[in-house]
């Protein structure tokens, strides 16, 4: 029987830094499209309270690996991550 690795869906939000908060939806759309268009379907960008947030629900063997890969994705687009906010949701998933 093949071995399986246990992967968990980790929920967290990256707060972007160094990006002026768009005043309108039209100004926000290019940022959101760049993040979503990077090929990751687990990123949900939003603007809230003068900040740009990107919420994730990413499957990985560890929380550190999930957050690290999301940060690399954002940095690869030319954005800077100011902080990480942790969500409490966790869903175990079996992957073969």
Secondary structure, 3 states (H helix, E strand, C coil): CCCCEEEEEEEEEEEEECCCCCCCHHHHHHHHHHHHCCCCCCEEEEEECCEEEEEEEEEECCHHHHHHHHHHHHHHCCCEEEEEEEEEEEEEEEEC
